[in-house]
Amino acid sequence: MHSTQPLKEAFTKWDNLKRVLISLFGATAGQGVVWYTGQFYALFYLQTILKVNVKTANIIVAIALVCAMPFFTVFGALSDKIGRNWLMMTACLPAVVTYIPVYKAMQHAAGNNIVTVTSAKDKATGATKLTAMTADATTGALVPAKEAPAPNVPMLVFLVFIQVIYVCMIYGPIAAYLVEAFPARIRYTSLSLPYHIGNGVFGGLLPLIGLWTCAATGNIYAGSYYPIIVASLTFVVGSLLLKETHGTRIWDEVAGK
């Protein structure tokens, strides 16, 4: 069972286009930014802003990922029991509420008192470079921060682990949701747009936007504003408009065909 004109049927008929847009803004956009925050922006924040040793920062994130990895399956299985949408929205809400406290706790755990960042253009490449600044212990003047001498590694692992748990909560159910949300004849044409825009655009732009907002404001927590805004949008749209697909038997529509 397939469509002879899948693009036309998927994106020019309002009933299906509406599902695509709701899936994008009510599910995959939030999933994209939550994923990129927990796995990519956290590493950037450790290395560039908190001045944690590059090797140590990678180890911190790697340990958090390995510890959280089984929860992709756990939350996927849980969504089979209690539903997809409730679990995905539950991931977005704590992300919105806790990102700034989590990143403040990471700054404290790094132990080198980063208070702001300054930015400059690299003369060779034109790329924006950030310099983490701390207060001099004697004069109180802002000076470039040195590498964090003794970061609290277990605490930093735990704080990154929390963020990856949010990733697991929304990523575990989302594949099942997308498959169940669209009719079989145009399923993969339809789900490809919200999935790839949600991850590739909303999520993929997060490191760049995080760098730009920190550079523009000097606020070391400004990089979390973008994922908070997008995850808030997803929480509102998903809570109001996303239909629960748990229990959908995707093979019923083609039974006897």
N, C-alpha and C positions, 0 to 999 in steps of 0.2 A: 504494500500500500504506500504510494508515494504521489507527490504532486508533479505535474509536468512543468509548472511555472512556480517553483518554490519561493523565489524572491518576491515576485508580484503578490502571491497569496499571503506571504508572511508579513510584508511591510506596507501593502496598500489597502488591505482590509482592516478597518478600524478595530474590529473585535480582537484580532490577533495582535495588531500593532499596540493596542492598549495593554495587552499582557506583556509584550516586550518592554514597554516603557515602565510599567509597574515593577517588572522583574529587575530592570536596571536600577531604578532609583529606590526601590523598596527591598532590594536584596544584594545584588552584586556590587553596586558602588560602595556600600558599607563594608561588604566582605573584602573588597580590594584594598581599601585604606586600612582596615584592621589588620589584614595580612601583612601589608608592607610596613606598617608601624612596628609590629611585633618582631618581624624578621630582618628588616633592612634599616629602618630609621633608628631602631634601638642600637644597632651596631655603629651607625654613623655618629650618633649622640655620644656613645662611649669613647670612640676614637678621636673625633674632631672637637667636640665641645668639652667633654670631661677629661680629655687628655690621658685616658687609660692606655697603657701600652698596647700596641696593635695586636701582638700575639695574645696577650691576656684577654683583650676584648673579644677576639675571635673564639677563644676557649670558653669564655663566659656564655656567649650566644650559642655555641655548639652544645654545651652541656644542657642549657635550657631547652634547646630544640630536641635533643635526644630524650630528655625526661618527659617532655610534653607529647612526643610523637604518638604514643599509644592512645592518647585521648582523641585523636582524629577518628579512630575506630569506635571508641567509647561513645562519643557524641553522635556519630552517624547511627550507631545501633540504638541509642536513646531516642533519636528522632523517629525511628521506626515504631517506638512505643508511645511517645507523647506528642508527636507532630513536628513538622519542620519549622514552621513559621515562628512558633513560640520560642524555640531554641535559638533561632537566628536573631530575633529581636532581643533576647536575653543577652546575647553576646554584644550587641551594639550599645545597649544602655550602660552597662558597667564600664565599657571602654570610654564613653562620653564622660562619665562621672569621675573616673579614676586616672585618666591619662596624666593630667597635670600633677596630682599627688604622687603618682608613681615616678614621674620624671624628676620631681623634687627630691624624692627619696633616693633616686639614683645619684643625683648630684651630691647629696649628703654622704652616701656610701662610698663615692669616689674619694672623698676626703681631701680634696685640694681647693675647696672654696671658690669655684668658678662663679663669678657674679654677672658677667656680661661677655659679649663677643664684639670684636670689631671686624670690619671686612675691607678687603682691598682686591683690586684686579691684578691677576698674574700678568706681568708684562709680556711674557712669551706667548701665553695661550689666550689671555683675555678672560679666563675663568675666575669666578669669585672665590676667594680664599678667606676662611674665617680664622681669626686669632682669638683663642680663649683668654680672658683676662681675669685676674684675681687681685685681691687687695694686699698690698705689701704689709707684712706684719709690723714693721717699724713706723712707716710714714702714713700708711693707709691709702697711698696712691695706687691707682690701677697699674698693674704691670702684666706682661704676658705670662701666662701660667706655664709651669714646667710639667713634665710628665707626672701623673699621680704616683706618689712614692709607695703608698701602701693601701690600695683600694680594698674595700671589704668584698672580696670575691664571692663568698657564699650569699651575701645579701643581694649583690648585683645579679647573680644567677637567678635567685628567687624572683626578683622584680622583672627580669626579662621573661621568666617562666610564666608569670601571671599574664603578661601580654600575649604569649603564645597560646595560653589556654583560651583566651578570647578568640584567637585565630581558629583553634580547633572547634570551638562551639559553633562558629558560623560556617566554617569550611566543611566540617563533617557532613551536615545535612544538605548543602547547597546543590550538589550534583543530583541527588535524588529529587529535590524540589524542581530543578530546571527540567529534568526529564518528564516529571509528572505534570508540569504546568502547561505543556503544549501538545496539540494533537499530533499523532504519529506521522501524518503525511508531510508535515513541514517542521517536525520537531527540531532537527539539528540546525536547520537554517535559522529558525527562530531563536533558539537558545544561544547560538553563537554570538549574536550581537550584544545582548546584555552581559554575557560572561566575559567577552574579550574587551569590551569598552570598560566594564566595571574594573577589571584587573589591569588591563594595559594602559588605560587612560587615567581613570580615577586613582588607581593604585600606583601605576607607573610614574605618574607625575609627583607623587608624594616626596621623594627625596629632593627633587629640584625645588618644589614649593617650600619644603622645610628649610632648605638652605637659604632661599631667597627671603623668607619671612624673618629668619634669625639675622641675616645680614641687614635687612631693612630696619629692623627694630632694635637690634642689640639685645633682645630678650632671649635668653637661652631656652625658654619654654615655648617660644612662639611657633616652633616647628610642629607642635602638637595641635595648634589651632585648626589647621586644615583637616586632619582626620576626625577631630571632634565635630566640626561642622558637617562633614559628609556623613559620618556615622549617625549624627542627630537627624539628618534628612532621611536616611534610610530607616531609622527607627520610627519616625512619624509616618512616612509613606507606607512602610511595611505593616505597621500596626493597623493603619486605617484601610488599606486597599489590597494587601496581599492575601490571596485566598489560601487556606490550608489545603495542601495536596495529599497529606498523609492518608493512606487507605485507597488512593487511586490505583486501580488495576489497569495498567497501561495496555495490557494485551486485550482487554475486553472490547475495545473499539475496532479491533481487527479480527475478532472471533468470527469464524465462518467465512472469512473473505478468501 
